Amino acid sequence: MRKCYSLLPVLLGFAVLRSFVGCVDDIEEKERYSSSTLGLLKLLKVEGKFADSLINKADHLGEKFESLRIYLSSVGYELHRSLNEKVQYVSNPINAFSLLRRTHEDLPKWHAYFKEAMGEGDLNILDELVEKVPNDVDMLSAMHGIQRIEKIYDSKIDDLAQGVLHGVQYNVQLTYRDLIAMGNSMYQQSDYQTAAKWYRVACKRELENADQLLIEILGDPSEHLHRQYIKSLFKYGSTISEPTKSIEEAFVMVQASQEEVDNIMSDLRDPHNDVEVEKELYQVKRRSSNFELGCRGLYRQKTNLVCRFKSTANTFLRLAPLKLEEISLDPFIAMYHEVLYDSEIHELKGQSMNMVNGYASERNGTEIRDTVVRYDWWSNISLVRERINQRIIDMTEFNFSKDEKLQIANYGVGTYFQPHFDYSSDGFETPNITTLGDRLASILFYASEVPQGGATVFPEINVTVFPQKGSMLYWFNLHDDGRPDIRSKHSVCPVINGDRWTLTKWLPMFPQMFSFPCKS
């Protein structure tokens, strides 16, 4: 007799898979505050509305309001900031990370506390706001961003914690809770060496405000700190051949009592032992990639390059010569200076209301990717956009229509673009090679000042270009016969401090056949 097998388990399996994939789609489509300065400004607004709503209920809060006031003061909350002050605030990754962590962790706890204290009816606005806090994926992306800044710029975690970014001291530092959150994240990712570094710094700090009610509401972050520090040292020490005596002592901590933990911590706090632990934690350093050296500005300066006024290409340039700086002669890379104006930048930023997440790679199954950037296509009818396109035509002699779209992009906390080629998919869309040809050239306008980081790096030819507001960088991705030029590989370094906006256009090959014919 032939056996009949039920298809129900299979169908259920497919249904679960489709549901999970759909969930991943929803996660990847949702805006991540951490991926752009624009998103961080939105989050700052959420926090502001949340705090204002509670402040307006001060009469109902009674003595609880004092704890809220202490908390808001401890996180540097200010009622009245100008837009420029807000941008500067979120453009610093220390501030940005603290904002993301406290809205992710603290606001839901405040919401739960006051909901219990005041009842359901009075907190409708807060109910809506708490739904807008960063999710776990957003928080993890921000942690990856901080970790990326640390590694790419060869920063010491002790310095980052104190607000020192690539040698520049800022008047801000990560909070006690921030440090422990970073340590916990690294521990969960099994990066015990980095976890121990974060825990070590946290162990030297104290909670900024030990108000008992605050601890009751937000929890005591130091409850498991010492045990986690010792465990991370133990696990890291087990991976190296000759750990120091201080780390060896941590080996005994498996299920240690609190008294044993306190004794080990007493030994670890000894200045001599702490120095030895620090040496151990920082002695194993990976070799920096050429891309990372470029981000740090360590390439040797190229010679035989000039800056000049370009005035011979067409009538427009003869009437109004533009400043051209040679970046590389072979392959040719050049930068025009002062060719994007403040009024145009204001206009392009106004087109950024419908930005989406940009990714550097295709999704691998159910993997949730880190966002590279938030971007949008400027495609609506605009005289400003047409004027910018006409300026590109005048400067480069490329052949295309003035009404073609441009891409607007804004970067966030430690977001970056790995070394890649523009003559293949850039993560946003695949070039339409069949009709227009591959990407012959790339045009990149810098639409903001970036005090630190955010460079465009060409690691194959050791060229670094730091953003200069109003400038336009352009280069060729293909040889004149259409073959890919691998020297055009480039990347975007993480912004250390600043608000990076760009305007980009790619020029396909076939429409340029008569403007740039093959050399004989």
C-alpha positions in Angstrom: 0.0 0.0 0.0 1.4 3.4 -1.0 2.2 5.7 1.9 0.8 9.2 1.9 2.8 11.9 3.6 1.1 15.1 4.9 2.3 18.3 3.3 1.1 20.3 6.3 4.5 20.4 8.1 6.2 21.5 4.8 3.6 24.2 4.2 3.9 25.4 7.8 7.6 25.5 7.4 7.4 27.7 4.3 4.8 29.9 6.0 7.2 30.4 9.0 10.1 31.1 6.6 8.1 33.6 4.6 6.9 35.3 7.9 10.6 35.5 9.1 11.8 36.9 5.8 8.9 39.4 5.9 10.0 40.4 9.4 13.5 41.0 8.2 12.1 43.1 5.3 10.2 45.2 7.8 13.3 45.6 10.0 15.5 46.7 7.0 12.9 49.1 5.7 12.4 50.8 9.0 14.4 54.0 9.4 17.4 53.6 11.7 18.1 56.8 13.6 21.8 55.8 13.9 22.3 55.8 10.1 22.1 59.5 9.5 22.4 62.9 11.2 18.9 63.6 9.9 17.6 60.5 11.8 19.4 61.5 15.0 17.8 64.9 14.8 14.4 63.1 14.7 15.3 61.1 17.7 16.5 64.1 19.6 13.0 65.6 18.9 11.4 62.4 20.3 13.4 62.7 23.5 12.6 66.4 23.7 8.8 65.8 23.4 9.0 63.0 26.0 10.8 65.2 28.5 8.6 68.2 27.8 5.5 66.1 28.3 6.7 65.0 31.8 7.9 68.5 32.7 4.5 69.8 31.9 3.0 67.3 34.4 5.4 68.6 37.1 2.4 69.4 39.4 1.2 65.8 39.2 4.6 64.3 39.7 5.3 65.8 43.1 8.6 64.6 44.6 9.1 62.3 41.6 9.8 65.4 39.5 13.0 66.0 41.3 14.4 62.7 40.2 13.4 63.5 36.6 15.1 66.9 36.9 18.2 65.2 38.2 18.2 62.7 35.3 17.6 65.4 32.6 20.5 67.4 34.1 22.8 64.4 34.2 22.3 63.7 30.5 22.8 67.3 29.5 19.2 67.8 28.3 18.4 71.4 27.3 15.0 72.8 26.6 16.0 75.4 24.1 18.6 74.6 21.4 18.9 76.2 18.0 18.9 73.9 14.9 22.6 74.5 14.4 23.3 73.5 18.1 21.2 70.4 17.6 23.1 69.4 14.5 26.4 70.0 16.2 25.2 67.9 19.2 24.2 64.8 17.2 27.2 65.1 14.8 29.5 64.1 17.6 29.4 60.3 17.9 29.7 60.4 21.7 26.6 62.5 22.0 24.8 60.5 19.3 25.6 57.1 21.0 24.5 58.4 24.4 21.2 59.7 22.9 20.5 56.3 21.2 21.3 54.3 24.3 19.3 56.4 26.7 16.2 56.6 24.4 16.5 52.8 23.8 17.0 51.8 27.4 15.9 54.6 29.7 12.8 56.1 28.1 10.8 52.9 28.2 11.7 52.5 31.9 10.6 56.1 32.6 7.4 55.4 30.7 6.6 52.3 32.7 7.3 54.0 36.0 5.1 57.0 35.4 2.4 54.9 33.8 2.2 53.0 37.1 2.4 56.2 39.2 0.0 58.3 37.2 -2.4 55.9 35.6 -3.2 55.1 32.0 -5.2 58.2 31.1 -2.6 60.9 31.5 0.1 59.4 29.4 -1.4 59.0 25.9 1.4 61.2 24.3 4.1 59.2 26.1 2.5 56.0 24.8 2.9 57.2 21.3 6.5 58.5 21.8 7.7 55.3 23.4 6.8 53.4 20.3 9.3 55.6 18.4 12.4 54.7 20.5 15.3 52.9 18.7 15.0 49.2 18.4 17.6 46.6 19.1 18.9 46.6 15.5 19.3 50.3 15.6 21.2 50.2 18.9 23.5 47.4 17.6 24.2 49.5 14.5 25.3 52.4 16.7 27.6 50.1 18.7 29.1 48.8 15.5 29.6 52.5 14.4 31.5 53.3 17.6 33.6 50.1 17.3 34.3 51.0 13.7 35.6 54.5 14.6 37.8 52.9 17.3 39.3 50.4 14.9 39.6 52.3 11.7 41.2 55.3 13.4 43.3 53.2 15.8 41.7 54.9 18.8 42.1 53.7 22.3 38.9 52.9 24.2 40.1 54.8 27.2 40.4 57.9 25.0 37.0 57.4 23.3 35.4 57.1 26.7 36.8 60.5 27.7 35.7 62.2 24.5 39.0 62.1 22.7 38.3 61.5 19.0 41.4 60.9 16.9 43.5 63.2 19.1 41.0 65.9 19.6 39.4 66.4 23.0 35.7 67.3 23.1 33.8 68.6 26.0 31.7 65.4 26.3 32.3 61.8 27.5 30.5 58.5 27.4 28.4 57.9 30.6 28.8 55.1 33.0 25.8 53.3 31.5 27.1 53.9 28.0 30.4 52.2 28.9 28.7 49.2 30.4 26.3 48.9 27.4 29.3 48.8 25.0 31.0 46.2 27.2 27.9 44.0 27.3 27.5 44.2 23.5 31.1 43.2 22.9 30.7 40.3 25.4 27.6 39.1 23.7 29.5 39.2 20.4 32.3 37.0 22.0 34.8 39.8 21.6 36.1 39.4 25.1 39.2 41.5 24.6 37.2 44.6 23.6 34.6 43.8 26.2 37.3 43.8 28.9 38.6 47.2 27.7 35.1 48.8 28.0 34.5 47.2 31.4 37.9 48.2 32.7 37.1 51.9 31.9 33.7 51.6 33.5 35.2 50.1 36.7 37.2 53.3 37.1 34.1 55.4 37.0 31.2 55.8 39.3 27.5 56.2 38.4 27.0 59.9 37.6 24.0 60.2 39.9 23.3 57.6 42.6 19.8 59.0 43.4 18.0 56.0 44.9 14.8 56.6 42.9 16.8 56.9 39.7 18.4 53.5 40.4 15.0 52.1 41.2 13.6 53.3 37.9 16.6 52.7 35.5 18.2 49.8 37.3 21.7 49.5 38.9 24.2 49.1 36.0 27.0 48.2 38.3 25.2 45.2 39.7 27.0 42.7 37.4 29.9 44.9 36.2 32.7 43.5 38.2 31.7 39.9 37.6 31.4 40.6 33.8 34.8 42.3 33.8 36.5 39.3 35.4 34.7 36.9 33.1 35.8 38.8 30.0 39.4 38.8 31.3 39.1 35.1 32.0 37.8 34.3 28.5 40.2 36.6 26.8 43.1 35.2 28.9 42.3 31.6 27.8 43.0 32.6 24.2 46.5 33.9 24.8 49.5 31.8 25.6 51.1 33.6 28.5 48.5 35.8 30.4 49.7 38.1 33.1 49.3 37.1 36.8 46.4 39.5 37.2 44.5 37.8 34.3 45.5 34.4 35.6 43.8 35.3 38.9 40.7 35.9 37.0 40.7 32.3 35.8 39.5 31.1 39.2 36.3 33.0 38.7 33.8 30.5 37.4 31.0 30.5 40.0 32.8 32.7 42.5 31.0 34.2 45.5 30.5 38.0 45.7 33.3 38.1 48.3 35.7 36.3 45.9 34.7 38.8 43.1 35.4 41.7 45.5 38.8 40.3 46.4 39.7 39.8 42.7 38.6 43.3 41.9 40.7 44.6 44.7 43.7 43.0 43.1 42.8 44.3 39.6 42.4 47.8 40.9 45.9 47.8 42.3 47.8 50.4 40.1 50.6 48.0 39.2 48.2 45.2 38.3 46.0 47.6 36.3 49.0 48.7 34.2 49.8 45.0 33.5 46.2 44.3 32.5 46.2 47.3 30.2 49.4 46.2 28.5 47.9 42.7 28.0 44.7 44.0 26.6 46.4 46.4 24.1 49.5 44.3 23.2 47.7 42.2 20.5 47.0 44.6 17.6 45.8 43.6 14.2 47.6 45.0 11.2 45.9 48.1 9.7 44.6 47.8 6.1 45.7 50.2 3.4 42.1 51.6 3.5 42.4 52.4 7.2 45.8 54.1 6.7 44.1 56.2 4.0 41.3 57.2 6.4 43.9 58.4 8.9 45.5 60.5 6.2 48.8 58.6 6.3 49.4 58.2 2.5 52.4 59.9 1.1 51.6 63.2 -0.6 51.6 63.0 -4.4 53.8 65.4 -6.4 53.7 67.1 -9.8 50.1 68.1 -9.3 48.7 71.6 -9.8 45.8 73.8 -9.0 44.6 76.0 -11.8 41.6 77.9 -13.2 39.9 76.0 -15.9 38.6 78.3 -18.6 39.1 76.7 -22.0 36.5 73.9 -22.2 33.5 76.1 -23.2 32.0 79.6 -23.3 30.7 79.3 -19.7 34.2 78.6 -18.3 35.7 81.3 -20.4 33.4 83.8 -18.8 33.6 82.3 -15.3 36.7 80.2 -14.8 36.5 77.6 -12.0 39.2 76.4 -9.6 40.4 72.9 -10.5 42.7 70.8 -8.3 44.5 67.8 -9.8 44.3 64.9 -7.3 45.8 62.2 -9.5 46.9 62.2 -13.2 46.8 58.4 -13.8 44.1 57.5 -13.2 42.7 61.0 -13.6 40.9 62.3 -10.5 40.2 66.0 -10.0 38.3 68.3 -7.7 36.5 71.6 -8.5 36.2 74.0 -5.7 33.4 76.3 -4.7 30.9 74.9 -7.3 27.9 74.1 -5.0 26.4 77.0 -3.2 24.7 77.4 0.2 21.3 78.1 -1.4 21.6 74.9 -3.5 22.6 72.9 -0.5 19.6 74.2 1.4 17.4 73.2 -1.6 18.9 69.6 -1.8 18.5 69.0 1.9 14.8 69.9 1.5 14.5 67.0 -0.9 15.5 64.5 1.9 12.2 63.8 3.5 11.7 60.4 2.0 15.2 58.9 2.5 15.6 55.1 2.7 18.3 52.8 4.1 21.3 52.3 1.9 23.2 49.0 2.1 26.6 48.0 0.7 25.8 44.5 -0.2 23.0 42.2 -1.3 21.1 40.5 1.6 22.3 37.0 2.4 19.2 35.1 3.3 17.8 36.4 6.6 20.9 38.4 7.6 20.1 41.9 8.9 22.7 44.2 7.3 24.3 47.4 8.7 23.1 50.5 7.0 25.7 52.5 5.1 23.8 55.7 4.7 20.3 57.2 4.3 19.7 58.3 0.7 17.0 59.6 -1.7 16.8 60.4 -5.4 16.3 64.0 -6.3 14.1 63.6 -9.3 11.2 66.1 -9.0 11.1 69.1 -11.3 13.6 71.6 -10.0 15.5 74.6 -11.6 18.2 74.2 -9.0 18.8 70.5 -9.9 18.9 71.5 -13.6 21.4 74.2 -12.9 23.6 71.8 -11.0 23.4 69.3 -13.8 24.3 72.0 -16.4 27.3 72.9 -14.2 28.5 69.3 -14.3 28.2 69.3 -18.1 30.2 72.6 -18.3 32.9 71.3 -16.0 33.3 67.8 -17.3 32.1 68.0 -20.9 30.0 64.9 -20.3 26.8 64.5 -22.4 23.5 64.0 -20.5 20.2 65.7 -20.0 19.9 68.6 -17.4 16.8 67.0 -15.9 18.4 63.7 -14.9 18.1 62.7 -11.2 20.8 63.1 -8.6 21.3 61.1 -5.4 21.3 62.8 -2.0 23.0 61.0 0.9 23.5 61.6 4.7 25.7 59.6 7.0 25.4 58.7 10.6 27.2 57.2 13.6 30.4 55.4 12.3 28.6 54.5 9.0 31.0 53.9 6.1 31.3 52.4 2.7 33.7 49.5 2.3 36.2 49.6 -0.7 34.1 49.0 -3.8 33.8 49.8 -7.5 31.2 52.0 -9.1 31.3 50.0 -12.4 29.3 47.3 -10.7 26.5 47.5 -8.2 27.1 50.0 -5.4 24.5 48.6 -3.1 21.8 51.0 -4.1 21.0 49.8 -7.6 22.5 47.8 -10.4 23.7 49.9 -13.4 21.5 49.5 -16.6 24.4 48.1 -18.6 22.3 46.7 -21.4 21.0 50.1 -22.6 23.3 52.8 -21.4 26.5 50.9 -20.6 28.4 50.7 -17.4 29.4 53.7 -15.2 32.1 55.5 -17.0 32.6 58.2 -14.4 31.4 59.3 -10.9 30.6 62.8 -9.8 30.5 63.5 -6.0 29.6 66.9 -4.5 30.4 67.5 -0.8 27.5 69.4 0.6 28.7 70.0 4.2 31.8 70.6 6.3 33.2 67.5 8.1 35.7 68.6 10.7 37.0 65.0 11.2 36.9 61.9 9.1 34.5 61.1 6.3 37.2 61.1 3.6 36.9 59.4 0.2 39.8 57.0 -0.1 41.2 55.3 -3.2 43.4 52.5 -1.6 44.7 51.1 -4.8 46.5 54.3 -5.7 47.0 55.7 -2.1 44.8 58.8 -2.5 42.7 60.4 0.2 40.3 63.2 -0.4 38.8 64.9 2.6 35.4 66.6 2.3 35.3 70.3 1.5 31.9 71.9 1.4 30.9 73.1 -2.0 33.5 71.1 -3.9 33.0 68.4 -6.6 35.2 65.4 -6.9 35.1 63.3 -10.1 37.0 60.3 -11.5 36.7 57.7 -14.2 35.8 54.1 -13.4 36.5 52.6 -16.9 39.4 52.8 -19.4 38.6 54.6 -22.6 37.8 51.3 -24.3 35.3 50.3 -21.6 37.4 47.9 -19.6 37.0 48.3 -15.8 39.8 50.3 -14.2 40.4 48.5 -10.9 42.4 51.5 -9.6 39.0 53.3 -9.3 38.2 51.2 -6.2 37.2 53.7 -3.5 35.5 53.9 -0.1 34.0 56.3 2.4 35.6 56.5 5.8 33.5 56.8 8.9 32.8 60.4 10.0 34.5 61.0 13.3 32.8 64.3 14.0 30.5 66.1 11.6 27.5 66.0 9.4 28.4 64.4 6.0 26.0 65.2 3.1 26.8 64.4 -0.5 25.2 64.7 -3.9 26.2 62.0 -6.4 25.8 61.3 -10.1 27.0 58.4 -12.2 27.6 58.8 -15.9 27.0 55.8 -18.1 29.4 55.0 -21.0 27.4 54.8 -24.2 26.0 58.4 -24.2 29.7 59.6 -23.9 31.0 57.8 -26.9 31.4 60.9 -29.0 32.5 63.1 -26.1 35.2 60.7 -25.0 36.1 58.5 -28.0 38.6 55.7 -27.7 42.2 56.7 -28.2 43.9 55.3 -31.3 
